Amino acid sequence: MWDRAPRQTTDNLLARLPTVEIWGIGPRLTKRLRGLGIWTAKELRDADEVRIRDKFSIVQMRTVLELRGIACIPMEEERIIKDQLIFSRSFADPITDRVGMEQVMGIYAQQASARLHKHQKQAKILSAWAMTSYYNQSQDHQPAVTVKLPGPTADPVVLTKAAKQLLSQVLVGVKYARAGVVVMDLQPLAMQDTFEPFVSSHEAKQIGPLIQQIRSEHGVKSIGLGRAGLQQGPAWEMRREMMSPRYTTHWKELLTVKAS
């Protein structure tokens, strides 16, 4: 376990981990941390937690404490639904064109829609971003966009269109290693009635719930909007064969022993 590992081992691992790889730290916060000389998880762990709180917020101070082994952040599912939903992942193969990034934005936006529907939530703001690798010093590009949605929504069409506003900032040929979509300013579904002119035609037709019903009956890859609906897995997805077995959480991956 992490807390039982030798200090030298944890120090070496954290020293190799860029701050942007830490959950909840996006490209903008990464830039601000670099301005303070904090580039790695180890440097963030060893920073003055009070200074971090004053410069950023109590959330980042809790991250510092968590890196020190002090539990102070609730489980992801509980915290994520209270304030924002984040969908972000490093790519197995870099994305170098707008077509690939369009697929990324579509998939993440529709995952956000699914999670919002699952928890009966709506979002008022969507932020999308991409970034090159921390180790690719010759190409440093971090496009980002924040979109105020026309009204509280969980509509996959509206969220997908909002996320794709990032595409105009994507530079063809640049090797993007990571991207993400964040939906923020969440509120309970139907907390207040939305004026009819602000209700999208897709929401009126219950497109989101319909997609969720099809996925629950036929699998998560059975349907999607635009390029996110392609059945063949995109090349940028993390290679699942490299993932460690999940013996304790997935029945199908339990070890089987045969006695002879």
C-alpha positions in Angstrom: 0.0 0.0 0.0 1.1 3.6 -0.6 1.4 4.5 3.1 3.6 1.4 3.6 6.0 2.1 0.8 9.5 3.4 1.7 9.8 7.2 1.7 12.5 7.1 -0.9 10.1 5.2 -3.3 7.2 7.6 -2.9 9.6 10.6 -3.2 10.9 9.2 -6.5 7.4 8.5 -7.9 6.0 11.9 -6.9 9.1 13.7 -8.3 8.4 12.1 -11.7 4.7 13.0 -11.7 3.8 16.4 -13.2 1.2 18.4 -11.3 -1.2 18.4 -14.2 -1.6 14.6 -13.7 -3.0 15.2 -10.2 -6.8 14.9 -10.1 -8.5 18.3 -10.1 -5.5 20.3 -11.3 -6.1 21.5 -14.9 -3.8 23.4 -17.3 -4.6 26.9 -15.9 -3.8 25.9 -12.4 -0.7 24.1 -13.6 0.6 27.4 -15.1 0.0 29.2 -11.8 1.8 26.5 -9.8 4.7 26.7 -12.2 4.9 30.4 -11.5 5.6 29.5 -7.9 8.2 27.0 -8.9 6.0 24.0 -8.4 6.3 21.5 -11.3 5.9 18.1 -9.8 3.6 16.3 -7.3 6.6 16.1 -4.9 7.1 19.9 -5.0 3.4 20.4 -4.3 3.4 18.0 -1.4 6.3 19.8 0.2 4.8 23.3 -0.4 3.5 25.4 2.5 -0.1 24.4 2.7 -1.2 27.8 4.1 0.5 29.6 1.2 -1.3 27.3 -1.2 -4.6 28.0 0.4 -4.0 31.8 0.3 -2.8 31.7 -3.3 -5.5 29.3 -4.6 -8.2 27.8 -2.4 -9.0 25.4 0.4 -9.4 22.7 -2.2 -5.8 22.9 -3.3 -4.6 23.0 0.3 -6.5 19.7 0.8 -4.7 18.2 -2.2 -1.4 19.1 -0.6 -2.5 17.3 2.6 -3.7 14.3 0.7 -0.3 14.0 -1.0 1.2 13.9 2.5 -1.2 11.0 3.4 -3.7 13.0 5.4 -7.2 12.0 4.2 -9.3 15.2 3.8 -11.0 14.9 0.4 -14.3 12.8 0.2 -14.6 10.0 -2.2 -14.7 11.2 -5.9 -18.3 10.3 -6.6 -19.5 12.3 -3.6 -17.4 15.4 -4.2 -17.7 15.4 -8.0 -21.5 15.7 -7.9 -21.5 18.5 -5.4 -19.5 21.0 -7.5 -18.4 19.8 -10.9 -17.8 16.8 -13.1 -14.4 16.3 -14.7 -13.7 14.0 -17.6 -10.0 13.9 -18.5 -7.5 11.3 -19.6 -4.0 11.1 -21.1 -3.9 9.6 -24.6 -2.1 6.4 -25.6 -1.3 8.0 -28.9 -1.1 11.8 -29.3 -3.8 13.6 -31.2 -2.5 15.9 -33.9 -5.7 17.0 -35.8 -9.1 18.5 -35.2 -10.9 15.4 -36.3 -9.4 13.4 -33.5 -10.0 16.2 -31.0 -13.6 16.4 -32.2 -14.1 12.8 -31.3 -12.5 13.4 -27.8 -14.8 16.3 -27.1 -17.9 14.4 -28.3 -17.1 11.4 -26.1 -16.3 13.4 -23.0 -19.3 15.7 -23.4 -21.7 12.8 -23.8 -20.1 11.0 -20.8 -20.8 14.2 -18.8 -24.4 14.1 -20.0 -24.8 10.5 -18.9 -23.5 11.2 -15.5 -25.7 14.3 -15.1 -28.7 12.3 -16.1 -27.8 9.5 -13.7 -27.6 11.9 -10.8 -30.5 14.1 -11.8 -28.3 17.2 -12.3 -27.9 20.0 -14.8 -24.9 22.2 -15.6 -24.8 25.9 -16.4 -21.1 26.1 -17.6 -18.9 23.9 -19.6 -15.1 24.1 -19.9 -13.0 22.2 -22.4 -9.2 22.1 -22.7 -6.3 20.2 -24.3 -2.6 20.2 -23.6 0.7 18.9 -24.9 2.9 16.6 -22.9 4.9 18.0 -19.9 8.0 16.3 -21.4 7.4 17.8 -24.9 9.2 21.1 -24.4 9.4 21.9 -28.2 5.6 22.0 -28.4 3.8 23.8 -25.5 0.2 24.5 -26.4 -2.8 24.5 -24.0 -6.0 25.7 -25.7 -9.0 26.2 -23.4 -12.5 27.5 -23.7 -15.3 28.2 -21.2 -18.8 28.3 -22.4 -21.8 29.6 -20.5 -24.7 27.3 -21.6 -28.0 28.8 -22.7 -29.6 27.5 -19.5 -29.2 24.6 -17.0 -29.0 21.5 -19.1 -27.8 17.9 -19.3 -28.6 17.6 -23.0 -25.9 15.7 -24.8 -26.4 17.7 -28.0 -26.0 21.1 -26.2 -23.0 19.9 -24.2 -21.3 18.4 -27.3 -21.7 21.6 -29.3 -20.3 23.6 -26.4 -17.2 21.3 -26.0 -16.5 21.5 -29.7 -15.9 25.2 -29.5 -12.4 24.3 -28.5 -11.6 23.0 -32.0 -11.0 26.4 -33.4 -8.0 26.8 -31.1 -6.5 23.3 -31.9 -3.3 23.6 -34.0 -3.0 20.9 -36.6 0.3 19.0 -36.2 0.7 19.7 -32.5 0.9 16.5 -30.5 -1.8 16.8 -27.8 -1.3 14.3 -25.0 -4.3 15.1 -22.8 -7.7 16.8 -22.9 -10.7 17.2 -20.7 -14.2 18.5 -20.3 -15.6 20.0 -17.1 -19.2 20.8 -16.4 -19.7 23.2 -13.6 -22.3 25.2 -11.6 -24.4 22.1 -11.1 -27.9 22.2 -9.8 -30.7 19.6 -9.2 -32.8 18.7 -12.2 -36.0 20.8 -12.5 -34.9 22.9 -9.5 -36.6 25.7 -11.4 -38.7 25.7 -14.6 -36.8 26.8 -17.7 -38.5 29.3 -19.9 -39.7 27.6 -23.1 -37.5 29.6 -25.5 -34.4 28.3 -23.6 -35.5 24.6 -23.8 -33.6 22.9 -26.6 -35.6 20.8 -29.1 -33.4 17.8 -28.1 -34.3 18.2 -24.4 -38.0 18.5 -25.3 -37.7 15.2 -27.2 -35.8 13.5 -24.3 -32.8 12.6 -26.4 -30.5 12.3 -23.4 -32.6 9.8 -21.5 -33.3 7.9 -24.8 -29.6 7.5 -25.4 -29.1 6.3 -21.8 -31.8 3.7 -22.2 -30.3 2.3 -25.4 -26.9 2.1 -23.8 -28.2 0.4 -20.7 -29.9 -2.3 -22.9 -27.2 -2.7 -25.6 -23.9 -1.5 -24.2 -22.2 1.9 -23.7 -20.7 1.8 -27.3 -24.0 1.0 -29.0 -24.9 4.6 -29.7 -23.5 8.1 -29.6 -23.7 11.5 -31.3 -21.4 12.4 -34.2 -17.9 10.9 -34.1 -18.5 9.8 -30.6 -20.8 7.2 -32.0 -18.2 5.3 -33.9 -18.1 1.7 -32.7 -14.4 1.1 -33.3 -12.4 2.3 -30.3 -10.3 5.4 -31.1 -6.6 5.0 -31.4 -6.0 7.6 -28.6 -7.8 5.6 -26.0 -5.5 4.2 -23.2 -4.4 0.7 -24.0 -6.5 -1.4 -21.6 -4.2 -4.4 -21.9 -1.7 -2.4 -19.9 -4.1 -1.9 -17.0 -3.6 -3.9 -13.9 -6.2 -6.6 -13.1 -9.1 -5.4 -11.0 -9.5 -8.5 -8.8 -11.4 -6.8 -6.0 -13.9 -4.8 -8.0 -14.8 -6.8 -11.2 -16.2 -10.3 -11.0 -15.0 -11.2 -14.5 -11.4 -10.5 -13.5 -11.3 -12.8 -10.5 -8.5 -15.3 -10.5 -9.7 -18.9 -11.1 -7.9 -21.9 -9.7 -8.3 -25.4 -11.1 -7.4 -28.4 -9.0 -5.9 -31.4 -10.9 
